[in-house]
Amino acid sequence: MANSMITQPNYEELRDAFQAGFDSIDDGDGFYHGFHAFLADRGFGKREDIPCTCSDNGAHGHQPECQWVKP
């Protein structure tokens, strides 16, 4: 990413966000409800005004954490 002041979720945060998404499924709310809520609770936000943040630049589709960053 061009702006070095923007922080993406690290491996541990993503692992925990995915687990929150799976737990959310078990609660009947759907994966993205839990995944997004977890990241938002940790200060991350979805920024659609920035380029793709996927590790492969979206070559294989966008990952759930795409464009979730913390300023």
PyMOL Python script that loads the backbone (N, CA, C, O; Angstrom):
from pymol import cmd

cmd.read_pdbstr("""\
ATOM      1  N   MET A   1       0.826  -1.172   0.000  1.00  0.00           N
ATOM      2  CA  MET A   1       0.000   0.000   0.000  1.00  0.00           C
ATOM      3  C   MET A   1       0.872   1.238   0.000  1.00  0.00           C
ATOM      4  O   MET A   1       1.973   1.229   0.552  1.00  0.00           O
ATOM      5  N   ALA A   2       0.401   2.271  -0.598  1.00  0.00           N
ATOM      6  CA  ALA A   2       1.176   3.486  -0.754  1.00  0.00           C
ATOM      7  C   ALA A   2       1.343   4.250   0.557  1.00  0.00           C
ATOM      8  O   ALA A   2       2.405   4.827   0.793  1.00  0.00           O
ATOM      9  N   ASN A   3       0.336   4.269   1.402  1.00  0.00           N
ATOM     10  CA  ASN A   3       0.383   5.039   2.636  1.00  0.00           C
ATOM     11  C   ASN A   3       0.892   4.166   3.766  1.00  0.00           C
ATOM     12  O   ASN A   3       0.188   3.254   4.201  1.00  0.00           O
ATOM     13  N   SER A   4       2.102   4.423   4.251  1.00  0.00           N
ATOM     14  CA  SER A   4       2.696   3.605   5.295  1.00  0.00           C
ATOM     15  C   SER A   4       2.060   3.851   6.660  1.00  0.00           C
ATOM     16  O   SER A   4       2.327   3.109   7.605  1.00  0.00           O
ATOM     17  N   MET A   5       1.225   4.882   6.776  1.00  0.00           N
ATOM     18  CA  MET A   5       0.552   5.181   8.035  1.00  0.00           C
ATOM     19  C   MET A   5      -0.683   4.297   8.233  1.00  0.00           C
ATOM     20  O   MET A   5      -1.266   4.294   9.317  1.00  0.00           O
ATOM     21  N   ILE A   6      -1.081   3.563   7.225  1.00  0.00           N
ATOM     22  CA  ILE A   6      -2.246   2.685   7.315  1.00  0.00           C
ATOM     23  C   ILE A   6      -1.770   1.296   7.731  1.00  0.00           C
ATOM     24  O   ILE A   6      -0.804   0.767   7.180  1.00  0.00           O
ATOM     25  N   THR A   7      -2.462   0.712   8.710  1.00  0.00           N
ATOM     26  CA  THR A   7      -2.101  -0.594   9.231  1.00  0.00           C
ATOM     27  C   THR A   7      -3.168  -1.613   8.879  1.00  0.00           C
ATOM     28  O   THR A   7      -4.358  -1.372   9.083  1.00  0.00           O
ATOM     29  N   GLN A   8      -2.747  -2.742   8.354  1.00  0.00           N
ATOM     30  CA  GLN A   8      -3.652  -3.848   8.065  1.00  0.00           C
ATOM     31  C   GLN A   8      -3.656  -4.795   9.261  1.00  0.00           C
ATOM     32  O   GLN A   8      -2.709  -4.798  10.047  1.00  0.00           O
ATOM     33  N   PRO A   9      -4.710  -5.598   9.410  1.00  0.00           N
ATOM     34  CA  PRO A   9      -4.725  -6.586  10.499  1.00  0.00           C
ATOM     35  C   PRO A   9      -3.558  -7.555  10.350  1.00  0.00           C
ATOM     36  O   PRO A   9      -3.231  -7.979   9.242  1.00  0.00           O
ATOM     37  N   ASN A  10      -2.933  -7.903  11.468  1.00  0.00           N
ATOM     38  CA  ASN A  10      -1.830  -8.859  11.424  1.00  0.00           C
ATOM     39  C   ASN A  10      -2.369 -10.293  11.445  1.00  0.00           C
ATOM     40  O   ASN A  10      -3.578 -10.510  11.520  1.00  0.00           O
ATOM     41  N   TYR A  11      -1.474 -11.246  11.378  1.00  0.00           N
ATOM     42  CA  TYR A  11      -1.854 -12.663  11.297  1.00  0.00           C
ATOM     43  C   TYR A  11      -2.757 -13.067  12.462  1.00  0.00           C
ATOM     44  O   TYR A  11      -3.790 -13.702  12.250  1.00  0.00           O
ATOM     45  N   GLU A  12      -2.382 -12.710  13.670  1.00  0.00           N
ATOM     46  CA  GLU A  12      -3.161 -13.091  14.858  1.00  0.00           C
ATOM     47  C   GLU A  12      -4.548 -12.461  14.829  1.00  0.00           C
ATOM     48  O   GLU A  12      -5.541 -13.121  15.136  1.00  0.00           O
ATOM     49  N   GLU A  13      -4.615 -11.187  14.461  1.00  0.00           N
ATOM     50  CA  GLU A  13      -5.911 -10.501  14.389  1.00  0.00           C
ATOM     51  C   GLU A  13      -6.803 -11.147  13.336  1.00  0.00           C
ATOM     52  O   GLU A  13      -8.003 -11.319  13.554  1.00  0.00           O
ATOM     53  N   LEU A  14      -6.220 -11.505  12.196  1.00  0.00           N
ATOM     54  CA  LEU A  14      -7.008 -12.163  11.153  1.00  0.00           C
ATOM     55  C   LEU A  14      -7.473 -13.547  11.592  1.00  0.00           C
ATOM     56  O   LEU A  14      -8.613 -13.936  11.337  1.00  0.00           O
ATOM     57  N   ARG A  15      -6.608 -14.271  12.239  1.00  0.00           N
ATOM     58  CA  ARG A  15      -6.982 -15.600  12.729  1.00  0.00           C
ATOM     59  C   ARG A  15      -8.154 -15.490  13.696  1.00  0.00           C
ATOM     60  O   ARG A  15      -9.107 -16.267  13.627  1.00  0.00           O
ATOM     61  N   ASP A  16      -8.070 -14.507  14.607  1.00  0.00           N
ATOM     62  CA  ASP A  16      -9.148 -14.306  15.572  1.00  0.00           C
ATOM     63  C   ASP A  16     -10.418 -13.793  14.900  1.00  0.00           C
ATOM     64  O   ASP A  16     -11.522 -14.152  15.309  1.00  0.00           O
ATOM     65  N   ALA A  17     -10.271 -12.958  13.872  1.00  0.00           N
ATOM     66  CA  ALA A  17     -11.435 -12.459  13.131  1.00  0.00           C
ATOM     67  C   ALA A  17     -12.135 -13.607  12.400  1.00  0.00           C
ATOM     68  O   ALA A  17     -13.364 -13.676  12.379  1.00  0.00           O
ATOM     69  N   PHE A  18     -11.350 -14.506  11.800  1.00  0.00           N
ATOM     70  CA  PHE A  18     -11.953 -15.656  11.141  1.00  0.00           C
ATOM     71  C   PHE A  18     -12.685 -16.528  12.156  1.00  0.00           C
ATOM     72  O   PHE A  18     -13.777 -17.021  11.875  1.00  0.00           O
ATOM     73  N   GLN A  19     -12.092 -16.721  13.335  1.00  0.00           N
ATOM     74  CA  GLN A  19     -12.754 -17.521  14.360  1.00  0.00           C
ATOM     75  C   GLN A  19     -14.049 -16.849  14.806  1.00  0.00           C
ATOM     76  O   GLN A  19     -15.057 -17.521  15.028  1.00  0.00           O
ATOM     77  N   ALA A  20     -14.022 -15.507  14.938  1.00  0.00           N
ATOM     78  CA  ALA A  20     -15.241 -14.775  15.288  1.00  0.00           C
ATOM     79  C   ALA A  20     -16.305 -14.953  14.207  1.00  0.00           C
ATOM     80  O   ALA A  20     -17.494 -15.048  14.513  1.00  0.00           O
ATOM     81  N   GLY A  21     -15.883 -14.997  12.955  1.00  0.00           N
ATOM     82  CA  GLY A  21     -16.823 -15.236  11.862  1.00  0.00           C
ATOM     83  C   GLY A  21     -17.446 -16.613  11.946  1.00  0.00           C
ATOM     84  O   GLY A  21     -18.652 -16.764  11.752  1.00  0.00           O
ATOM     85  N   PHE A  22     -16.635 -17.620  12.233  1.00  0.00           N
ATOM     86  CA  PHE A  22     -17.164 -18.985  12.348  1.00  0.00           C
ATOM     87  C   PHE A  22     -18.084 -19.100  13.564  1.00  0.00           C
ATOM     88  O   PHE A  22     -19.113 -19.772  13.508  1.00  0.00           O
ATOM     89  N   ASP A  23     -17.709 -18.440  14.664  1.00  0.00           N
ATOM     90  CA  ASP A  23     -18.568 -18.444  15.850  1.00  0.00           C
ATOM     91  C   ASP A  23     -19.900 -17.759  15.548  1.00  0.00           C
ATOM     92  O   ASP A  23     -20.947 -18.170  16.048  1.00  0.00           O
ATOM     93  N   SER A  24     -19.849 -16.728  14.738  1.00  0.00           N
ATOM     94  CA  SER A  24     -21.048 -16.003  14.354  1.00  0.00           C
ATOM     95  C   SER A  24     -21.999 -16.888  13.546  1.00  0.00           C
ATOM     96  O   SER A  24     -23.218 -16.777  13.673  1.00  0.00           O
ATOM     97  N   ILE A  25     -21.441 -17.754  12.728  1.00  0.00           N
ATOM     98  CA  ILE A  25     -22.269 -18.714  11.989  1.00  0.00           C
ATOM     99  C   ILE A  25     -23.020 -19.596  12.982  1.00  0.00           C
ATOM    100  O   ILE A  25     -24.222 -19.831  12.852  1.00  0.00           O
ATOM    101  N   ASP A  26     -22.273 -20.080  13.983  1.00  0.00           N
ATOM    102  CA  ASP A  26     -22.895 -20.935  14.996  1.00  0.00           C
ATOM    103  C   ASP A  26     -24.015 -20.211  15.736  1.00  0.00           C
ATOM    104  O   ASP A  26     -24.972 -20.838  16.189  1.00  0.00           O
ATOM    105  N   ASP A  27     -23.892 -18.887  15.857  1.00  0.00           N
ATOM    106  CA  ASP A  27     -24.908 -18.080  16.535  1.00  0.00           C
ATOM    107  C   ASP A  27     -26.067 -17.710  15.609  1.00  0.00           C
ATOM    108  O   ASP A  27     -27.048 -17.110  16.048  1.00  0.00           O
ATOM    109  N   GLY A  28     -25.953 -18.070  14.325  1.00  0.00           N
ATOM    110  CA  GLY A  28     -27.016 -17.806  13.372  1.00  0.00           C
ATOM    111  C   GLY A  28     -26.940 -16.448  12.689  1.00  0.00           C
ATOM    112  O   GLY A  28     -27.899 -16.034  12.037  1.00  0.00           O
ATOM    113  N   ASP A  29     -25.816 -15.746  12.828  1.00  0.00           N
ATOM    114  CA  ASP A  29     -25.705 -14.400  12.267  1.00  0.00           C
ATOM    115  C   ASP A  29     -24.948 -14.329  10.942  1.00  0.00           C
ATOM    116  O   ASP A  29     -25.011 -13.296  10.276  1.00  0.00           O
ATOM    117  N   GLY A  30     -24.256 -15.350  10.543  1.00  0.00           N
ATOM    118  CA  GLY A  30     -23.475 -15.327   9.307  1.00  0.00           C
ATOM    119  C   GLY A  30     -22.025 -14.954   9.553  1.00  0.00           C
ATOM    120  O   GLY A  30     -21.704 -14.242  10.504  1.00  0.00           O
ATOM    121  N   PHE A  31     -21.165 -15.439   8.692  1.00  0.00           N
ATOM    122  CA  PHE A  31     -19.719 -15.261   8.840  1.00  0.00           C
ATOM    123  C   PHE A  31     -19.293 -13.798   8.891  1.00  0.00           C
ATOM    124  O   PHE A  31     -18.586 -13.384   9.810  1.00  0.00           O
ATOM    125  N   TYR A  32     -19.726 -13.014   7.899  1.00  0.00           N
ATOM    126  CA  TYR A  32     -19.230 -11.645   7.793  1.00  0.00           C
ATOM    127  C   TYR A  32     -19.674 -10.769   8.957  1.00  0.00           C
ATOM    128  O   TYR A  32     -18.975  -9.819   9.311  1.00  0.00           O
ATOM    129  N   HIS A  33     -20.804 -11.067   9.549  1.00  0.00           N
ATOM    130  CA  HIS A  33     -21.254 -10.312  10.722  1.00  0.00           C
ATOM    131  C   HIS A  33     -20.199 -10.381  11.828  1.00  0.00           C
ATOM    132  O   HIS A  33     -19.798  -9.351  12.369  1.00  0.00           O
ATOM    133  N   GLY A  34     -19.760 -11.567  12.157  1.00  0.00           N
ATOM    134  CA  GLY A  34     -18.760 -11.742  13.207  1.00  0.00           C
ATOM    135  C   GLY A  34     -17.378 -11.277  12.800  1.00  0.00           C
ATOM    136  O   GLY A  34     -16.665 -10.669  13.598  1.00  0.00           O
ATOM    137  N   PHE A  35     -16.994 -11.557  11.566  1.00  0.00           N
ATOM    138  CA  PHE A  35     -15.671 -11.176  11.065  1.00  0.00           C
ATOM    139  C   PHE A  35     -15.518  -9.657  11.086  1.00  0.00           C
ATOM    140  O   PHE A  35     -14.540  -9.135  11.620  1.00  0.00           O
ATOM    141  N   HIS A  36     -16.485  -8.953  10.504  1.00  0.00           N
ATOM    142  CA  HIS A  36     -16.428  -7.491  10.444  1.00  0.00           C
ATOM    143  C   HIS A  36     -16.546  -6.868  11.826  1.00  0.00           C
ATOM    144  O   HIS A  36     -15.853  -5.895  12.123  1.00  0.00           O
ATOM    145  N   ALA A  37     -17.408  -7.407  12.672  1.00  0.00           N
ATOM    146  CA  ALA A  37     -17.570  -6.865  14.030  1.00  0.00           C
ATOM    147  C   ALA A  37     -16.263  -6.989  14.814  1.00  0.00           C
ATOM    148  O   ALA A  37     -15.886  -6.075  15.547  1.00  0.00           O
ATOM    149  N   PHE A  38     -15.585  -8.106  14.659  1.00  0.00           N
ATOM    150  CA  PHE A  38     -14.310  -8.304  15.366  1.00  0.00           C
ATOM    151  C   PHE A  38     -13.301  -7.243  14.958  1.00  0.00           C
ATOM    152  O   PHE A  38     -12.675  -6.617  15.813  1.00  0.00           O
ATOM    153  N   LEU A  39     -13.140  -7.038  13.652  1.00  0.00           N
ATOM    154  CA  LEU A  39     -12.168  -6.047  13.189  1.00  0.00           C
ATOM    155  C   LEU A  39     -12.576  -4.634  13.591  1.00  0.00           C
ATOM    156  O   LEU A  39     -11.729  -3.833  13.987  1.00  0.00           O
ATOM    157  N   ALA A  40     -13.853  -4.325  13.493  1.00  0.00           N
ATOM    158  CA  ALA A  40     -14.331  -2.993  13.872  1.00  0.00           C
ATOM    159  C   ALA A  40     -14.095  -2.732  15.360  1.00  0.00           C
ATOM    160  O   ALA A  40     -13.736  -1.618  15.743  1.00  0.00           O
ATOM    161  N   ASP A  41     -14.292  -3.741  16.194  1.00  0.00           N
ATOM    162  CA  ASP A  41     -14.066  -3.592  17.637  1.00  0.00           C
ATOM    163  C   ASP A  41     -12.605  -3.314  17.962  1.00  0.00           C
ATOM    164  O   ASP A  41     -12.304  -2.800  19.039  1.00  0.00           O
ATOM    165  N   ARG A  42     -11.707  -3.640  17.066  1.00  0.00           N
ATOM    166  CA  ARG A  42     -10.280  -3.412  17.276  1.00  0.00           C
ATOM    167  C   ARG A  42      -9.772  -2.176  16.535  1.00  0.00           C
ATOM    168  O   ARG A  42      -8.565  -1.980  16.394  1.00  0.00           O
ATOM    169  N   GLY A  43     -10.693  -1.354  16.068  1.00  0.00           N
ATOM    170  CA  GLY A  43     -10.324  -0.080  15.473  1.00  0.00           C
ATOM    171  C   GLY A  43     -10.090  -0.092  13.979  1.00  0.00           C
ATOM    172  O   GLY A  43      -9.667   0.918  13.417  1.00  0.00           O
ATOM    173  N   PHE A  44     -10.355  -1.213  13.319  1.00  0.00           N
ATOM    174  CA  PHE A  44     -10.206  -1.285  11.872  1.00  0.00           C
ATOM    175  C   PHE A  44     -11.505  -0.832  11.212  1.00  0.00           C
ATOM    176  O   PHE A  44     -12.580  -0.935  11.802  1.00  0.00           O
ATOM    177  N   GLY A  45     -11.395  -0.341  10.009  1.00  0.00           N
ATOM    178  CA  GLY A  45     -12.563   0.061   9.253  1.00  0.00           C
ATOM    179  C   GLY A  45     -12.410  -0.307   7.793  1.00  0.00           C
ATOM    180  O   GLY A  45     -11.296  -0.364   7.271  1.00  0.00           O
ATOM    181  N   LYS A  46     -13.519  -0.555   7.141  1.00  0.00           N
ATOM    182  CA  LYS A  46     -13.522  -0.884   5.708  1.00  0.00           C
ATOM    183  C   LYS A  46     -13.378   0.418   4.926  1.00  0.00           C
ATOM    184  O   LYS A  46     -14.217   1.311   5.046  1.00  0.00           O
ATOM    185  N   ARG A  47     -12.315   0.530   4.122  1.00  0.00           N
ATOM    186  CA  ARG A  47     -12.041   1.740   3.347  1.00  0.00           C
ATOM    187  C   ARG A  47     -12.148   1.414   1.862  1.00  0.00           C
ATOM    188  O   ARG A  47     -11.192   0.925   1.260  1.00  0.00           O
ATOM    189  N   GLU A  48     -13.284   1.678   1.285  1.00  0.00           N
ATOM    190  CA  GLU A  48     -13.484   1.378  -0.131  1.00  0.00           C
ATOM    191  C   GLU A  48     -12.843   2.413  -1.033  1.00  0.00           C
ATOM    192  O   GLU A  48     -12.851   2.258  -2.254  1.00  0.00           O
ATOM    193  N   ASP A  49     -12.281   3.480  -0.448  1.00  0.00           N
ATOM    194  CA  ASP A  49     -11.629   4.520  -1.242  1.00  0.00           C
ATOM    195  C   ASP A  49     -10.144   4.255  -1.463  1.00  0.00           C
ATOM    196  O   ASP A  49      -9.445   5.088  -2.040  1.00  0.00           O
ATOM    197  N   ILE A  50      -9.654   3.091  -1.003  1.00  0.00           N
ATOM    198  CA  ILE A  50      -8.248   2.732  -1.204  1.00  0.00           C
ATOM    199  C   ILE A  50      -8.173   1.508  -2.113  1.00  0.00           C
ATOM    200  O   ILE A  50      -9.156   0.780  -2.250  1.00  0.00           O
ATOM    201  N   PRO A  51      -7.018   1.274  -2.733  1.00  0.00           N
ATOM    202  CA  PRO A  51      -6.863   0.090  -3.592  1.00  0.00           C
ATOM    203  C   PRO A  51      -6.963  -1.212  -2.790  1.00  0.00           C
ATOM    204  O   PRO A  51      -6.873  -1.211  -1.563  1.00  0.00           O
ATOM    205  N   CYS A  52      -7.146  -2.289  -3.493  1.00  0.00           N
ATOM    206  CA  CYS A  52      -7.191  -3.624  -2.913  1.00  0.00           C
ATOM    207  C   CYS A  52      -5.977  -3.843  -2.007  1.00  0.00           C
ATOM    208  O   CYS A  52      -4.856  -3.477  -2.361  1.00  0.00           O
ATOM    209  N   THR A  53      -6.207  -4.440  -0.840  1.00  0.00           N
ATOM    210  CA  THR A  53      -5.111  -4.729   0.093  1.00  0.00           C
ATOM    211  C   THR A  53      -4.824  -6.232   0.190  1.00  0.00           C
ATOM    212  O   THR A  53      -4.080  -6.662   1.072  1.00  0.00           O
ATOM    213  N   CYS A  54      -5.407  -7.031  -0.708  1.00  0.00           N
ATOM    214  CA  CYS A  54      -5.159  -8.479  -0.697  1.00  0.00           C
ATOM    215  C   CYS A  54      -3.694  -8.759  -1.010  1.00  0.00           C
ATOM    216  O   CYS A  54      -3.053  -8.016  -1.754  1.00  0.00           O
ATOM    217  N   SER A  55      -3.179  -9.829  -0.438  1.00  0.00           N
ATOM    218  CA  SER A  55      -1.774 -10.177  -0.644  1.00  0.00           C
ATOM    219  C   SER A  55      -1.453 -10.457  -2.109  1.00  0.00           C
ATOM    220  O   SER A  55      -0.308 -10.297  -2.532  1.00  0.00           O
ATOM    221  N   ASP A  56      -2.462 -10.878  -2.895  1.00  0.00           N
ATOM    222  CA  ASP A  56      -2.235 -11.136  -4.319  1.00  0.00           C
ATOM    223  C   ASP A  56      -2.908 -10.076  -5.195  1.00  0.00           C
ATOM    224  O   ASP A  56      -3.146 -10.307  -6.381  1.00  0.00           O
ATOM    225  N   ASN A  57      -3.210  -8.927  -4.614  1.00  0.00           N
ATOM    226  CA  ASN A  57      -3.867  -7.813  -5.316  1.00  0.00           C
ATOM    227  C   ASN A  57      -5.173  -8.223  -5.984  1.00  0.00           C
ATOM    228  O   ASN A  57      -5.529  -7.683  -7.032  1.00  0.00           O
ATOM    229  N   GLY A  58      -5.882  -9.162  -5.394  1.00  0.00           N
ATOM    230  CA  GLY A  58      -7.186  -9.580  -5.889  1.00  0.00           C
ATOM    231  C   GLY A  58      -7.162 -10.520  -7.072  1.00  0.00           C
ATOM    232  O   GLY A  58      -8.196 -10.739  -7.702  1.00  0.00           O
ATOM    233  N   ALA A  59      -6.007 -11.081  -7.391  1.00  0.00           N
ATOM    234  CA  ALA A  59      -5.889 -11.967  -8.554  1.00  0.00           C
ATOM    235  C   ALA A  59      -6.808 -13.181  -8.458  1.00  0.00           C
ATOM    236  O   ALA A  59      -7.269 -13.686  -9.482  1.00  0.00           O
ATOM    237  N   HIS A  60      -7.076 -13.650  -7.260  1.00  0.00           N
ATOM    238  CA  HIS A  60      -7.940 -14.819  -7.062  1.00  0.00           C
ATOM    239  C   HIS A  60      -9.233 -14.435  -6.348  1.00  0.00           C
ATOM    240  O   HIS A  60      -9.836 -15.261  -5.663  1.00  0.00           O
ATOM    241  N   GLY A  61      -9.653 -13.200  -6.505  1.00  0.00           N
ATOM    242  CA  GLY A  61     -10.824 -12.700  -5.787  1.00  0.00           C
ATOM    243  C   GLY A  61     -10.371 -12.006  -4.516  1.00  0.00           C
ATOM    244  O   GLY A  61      -9.230 -12.166  -4.082  1.00  0.00           O
ATOM    245  N   HIS A  62     -11.248 -11.255  -3.938  1.00  0.00           N
ATOM    246  CA  HIS A  62     -10.876 -10.501  -2.744  1.00  0.00           C
ATOM    247  C   HIS A  62     -11.051 -11.329  -1.487  1.00  0.00           C
ATOM    248  O   HIS A  62     -12.009 -12.089  -1.354  1.00  0.00           O
ATOM    249  N   GLN A  63     -10.116 -11.171  -0.573  1.00  0.00           N
ATOM    250  CA  GLN A  63     -10.154 -11.850   0.702  1.00  0.00           C
ATOM    251  C   GLN A  63     -11.058 -11.067   1.653  1.00  0.00           C
ATOM    252  O   GLN A  63     -11.244  -9.866   1.459  1.00  0.00           O
ATOM    253  N   PRO A  64     -11.624 -11.708   2.671  1.00  0.00           N
ATOM    254  CA  PRO A  64     -12.538 -11.009   3.582  1.00  0.00           C
ATOM    255  C   PRO A  64     -11.931  -9.757   4.216  1.00  0.00           C
ATOM    256  O   PRO A  64     -12.650  -8.806   4.521  1.00  0.00           O
ATOM    257  N   GLU A  65     -10.617  -9.754   4.413  1.00  0.00           N
ATOM    258  CA  GLU A  65      -9.963  -8.622   5.072  1.00  0.00           C
ATOM    259  C   GLU A  65      -9.559  -7.496   4.119  1.00  0.00           C
ATOM    260  O   GLU A  65      -8.948  -6.513   4.539  1.00  0.00           O
ATOM    261  N   CYS A  66      -9.902  -7.641   2.833  1.00  0.00           N
ATOM    262  CA  CYS A  66      -9.530  -6.635   1.849  1.00  0.00           C
ATOM    263  C   CYS A  66     -10.101  -5.266   2.232  1.00  0.00           C
ATOM    264  O   CYS A  66     -11.296  -5.131   2.498  1.00  0.00           O
ATOM    265  N   GLN A  67      -9.249  -4.283   2.254  1.00  0.00           N
ATOM    266  CA  GLN A  67      -9.557  -2.884   2.538  1.00  0.00           C
ATOM    267  C   GLN A  67      -9.934  -2.604   3.984  1.00  0.00           C
ATOM    268  O   GLN A  67     -10.408  -1.510   4.291  1.00  0.00           O
ATOM    269  N   TRP A  68      -9.736  -3.567   4.882  1.00  0.00           N
ATOM    270  CA  TRP A  68      -9.931  -3.324   6.304  1.00  0.00           C
ATOM    271  C   TRP A  68      -8.598  -2.837   6.851  1.00  0.00           C
ATOM    272  O   TRP A  68      -7.625  -3.589   6.897  1.00  0.00           O
ATOM    273  N   VAL A  69      -8.560  -1.594   7.261  1.00  0.00           N
ATOM    274  CA  VAL A  69      -7.323  -0.981   7.729  1.00  0.00           C
ATOM    275  C   VAL A  69      -7.589  -0.124   8.951  1.00  0.00           C
ATOM    276  O   VAL A  69      -8.729   0.215   9.267  1.00  0.00           O
ATOM    277  N   LYS A  70      -6.511   0.213   9.622  1.00  0.00           N
ATOM    278  CA  LYS A  70      -6.556   1.105  10.773  1.00  0.00           C
ATOM    279  C   LYS A  70      -5.644   2.273  10.441  1.00  0.00           C
ATOM    280  O   LYS A  70      -4.466   2.079  10.142  1.00  0.00           O
ATOM    281  N   PRO A  71      -6.191   3.505  10.494  1.00  0.00           N
ATOM    282  CA  PRO A  71      -5.345   4.668  10.190  1.00  0.00           C
ATOM    283  C   PRO A  71      -4.269   4.890  11.235  1.00  0.00           C
ATOM    284  O   PRO A  71      -3.480   5.828  11.120  1.00  0.00           O
TER     285      PRO A  71
END
""", "prot")
cmd.dss("prot")
cmd.show_as("cartoon", "prot")
cmd.util.cbc("prot")
cmd.orient("prot")
